[in-house]
Amino acid sequence: MTFQPILPHGGLGGWRFLQRTMDRQQALQQADPALQRAEARFRHKISEVQTAADLVQDRALRSVALQAFGLGDDVDNVFFIQKVLEGGTLARDSLANRLSDPRYAALADAFGFGNLGRPRTQIPGFADEILDAFRQQGFETAIGEKNADLRLALGLERELGSVLDRAKGNDARWFSLMGSPPLRRVFETALNLPSSLGRMDVDRQLDLFKSRAEQVFGSSVLGDFSDANRLDDLRTRFLLVGEANGTAIASSPALTLLSNASGRASAAQILQVLGSG
């Protein structure tokens, strides 16, 4: 994809700028010819896919499917992805359910190859469902190339919602969060926990996550973070702490971003569309 977002700065200020300009920036992304070609091909071909093997043998379809779930780095892991898809999610010991990262279970569940009945690729509206996620993830990826923390902030509500939906019981939800790289990064940063925490015994990690969440946010119940105000507090603290610690990838100067902006619009036109924010 050639879309380049406009990010004058990072941190909390960058987040607020992104919120103000989100609709206009996403419109520029969706005008990207490369994105339009990928979406058109997926929409045309996906209804022909009957099995996991059909999907993974087509690199273009496989790429869209994986990117829709934030798993684009696995595009060349063909055998592994096929096994994840074929196992489905109905059996507790399926590969997707055994993996600590909940995104694999979400992928397998969405396509339904290993579950009962026909695969969901045959259901009307399936292409729209996947392409909506693909478009959003593509936007987040483009943001992440400029500022990693803003990408995590963008996907926070969705990723947390996925964990809360799939896992039952507070400890199970925390364990699922600990297995999700995006969520783990957000919580480790917001709670001032070291990245070396991952080398500890998992039960000790759980205790530390919960105790720090109680100290910082007044609750160790992960479901409480579905509340809009508490979620906003989490995101804000993550961005502030990340900026203070210098963990975010710095944005390029605005003029550089503008000169690299894609699509039919010129840099001056894009700046006029976005305004000063």
N, C-alpha and C positions, 0 to 999 in steps of 0.2 A: 504494500500500500504506500502511496506517495503523499497522503495527507500529512501536513505538519501543523500542529496546534500552535496557538499564540499563547505564550506564558511569559509575561514580563518578569515575574519573580515567583519564588516558591513559598513554602510555609503557609501560615494562616491567611496572609494577604493574597497569596496565589490562589488559595482555595476560594476566597471571596470573589476574586476576579473571574475565576472559572465558573462559579455559580452564575454570575451576572451575564456571562457571554456564552453559556453552554449551548443554548438553542442555536445560536448563530454559528458557532464553531461546528456543531454536529451537522448543520446544513451544508457547510463546506466539505466536511468529511463525506457525506452521502453523495455529493456531486463528483467525487473522485471516480474517474473512468475505470480504474483498476478494481475498485470496490464494486462498482456496478457490474463489471464483467464476471467477477467471482460469484456475486449473488445470482445473476441471471443463469449461470451454468448450474449452480446448485439447485435452483428452483426447477430447472428443466429436467435434471437427471435424478433427483433424489427419490422420486416415486418409483423408479425402476429398481431401487435397491431393496432386495429381499432378505439379505443375510449380512452378518458382520463382515464376512469375507468380501462381499460385493462393495461394501463401503470402503474398507481399508485398501483395496486394490486400486482404487481411483484416488490418486494423490490430491487432486483438486478438491474432491468431496471430503476426503479425510482431513485436509487442512482446515476447511470451513468448520467441520464438525468439532474438531479439537479446539480451534480458536474460540468457538462459541462458549466453551467451558473453561477458558483460561489455560488450556493445556497445549498450546501451540508448540512448545518445545519438544513435545512427544511425536511430532509429525513423522519422524523417521523410525519410531519404535513400532513398526507395523505389527509384528507378531504379538507383542505385549498388548497393544490396543485391541487387537482382534480377540484375545482371550478375555480382556476386561468386558468387552461388549457381549461376547457369547455367554458369559457366565450370568449375566443379568444381575438382579438385585433381590430376587425373592428368597433365595437361600442365604441364610446368615453366614455360611462359610464360602460364599462366592468370592471370586478374586476381588471384585469391586468393593465388596463389604469388608474384606480383610485389609485392604489398603488403608493406611492412616489418613491419606488426603481425601476428603469427602468429595472432591470434584470428580473423581473417577466414578463413584457411585451415581452422581448426578448425571454424568454422561451416559452410563449404562442404562439408567432408568429412563432417560429421555428417549433413547432409541428403541429400547424394549426388545432387543433381539433375543435375549435369554429368558424373557418372561413369558407368561401365558398369552395365547392368542397371536394375532398377526403383529408384526413389528409396527411401531408407530410411524414409520416412514410412509405407510399406506393410509394414514389418517388425514382427511382434509384439514388444511391449516398447519400441518407439521412444518412445512418449509418456512412459513412466516415465523413460527415459534423459534426455530433455530436461527434464522437470519436476523431476527431482532436481537438475540443474544450475541450473535457474531458481530453485528454492527456496534453494539455497546462495548463488547470486549475489544474490538479493534480501536475504538475511540480511547479506551482506557490504556491500551498498549501504546498508542501514539503519545498520550500524556506521559506515560511512564518512561518513554525514551528521553523526555525532557526533565521529568522530576518523578522519581520513584515513589516518594511519599504521597504525592497528589494522586497517583494511580491507585494506591491502596485506599486512600480516603474516598475515592469515587466508588470503588467496589465494596466498601465496608458493609453497607446495609444488606446488599445481596448475599455476600458471603456469610455474614452472621445469620441471616434468615435461613440460609440453606442448612447450617449446622443446627439451628433451633428446630427446624422442621423434621430433620432426619433422626436426630438423637433424642432419646427420652431419658430424663433424669439429669440432675445438675452435673454430677461427676462425669457421666457419659458425654455430655455436651462439652465440658472442659477438655476432655481427652480428644474429642473430635476437633476442637479448636486448636489444640496443641499439634495436631497432625496436618493442619491447614497452613501452608507457608504464608499466605497473605494475612490471615487473621493472627497468626502467631507473631508476625512482625509488628502488627499494630499494637497488640496487647503488651508485648515485651517492651516496646518503646514507651507507650503511655504509662506503664507501670514501673518504668526504670529498672527493668530486669535485664541482666546480662545475657547476651546471645549464647554464652557458655552454659547457660542453664540446661540446654538440650543434652548435655553430657551426664546430667544427674539421673538418678532413678526416677522413673515416670511418676511414681506416687509422691515423691518429694517435689517434683515439678508442679504437680497438681496442687499440693499444699501451698506452695509459694505463689502461684497464680491467684488462688482464692484469697489468701491472706492479704496480698498486696491490693487486690481489687476491693476488698473490704476497707482497707485503710484509705485508699485513694478516692474511691467512688461511693463508699458507704454500703456496698453490697457485693457479695460473692456469688450471687445467683445470676447465672449468665443470661437467663431469660429476661431479667430486668433491663438488659441493654437493648431490648426491642422497643422500649419506650423512647419516643422521639427526642425528648430532652436529654435523657441519659446518653443516647447514642451520639447526639451532638456534642455533649461534654467529652465523650471518649474520643471522637474525631478531633475536636479542638485540642485536647491535651496531647494527642499523638502528634499533631502537626507542630505544636509549640515545642514540645520536648525534642522532636526530631530535628527541628530547625536549630534549636539551642545546642544540640549535640553534634550538629553538622552531618547528620546521617542522610539527609536528602541530597539527591543529585542536583546540582545547581542548574538553573535554567540559563540558556543562552540569552544574550541581549535581544531585546524586542526587534530591533532592526534586522538582526541576523535571521531571526525566525521569519520575519516578514519577507525577506529576500528569498527564503527557501520555501515559502508557502506554495501549495500545489493547487491544481485546478485551473479553470479558465480565468479566474479573477486575477488581476495584477496585485502587487503588494499594496499599492495605494488604495485600490478598491477594497481589499480585505480590511485594511486599517479603517477605512471609512465605514464599512459594515460593522466592525467590532466597536468602533469608537474608543473612547478612553476608558470604558468600563465604568 
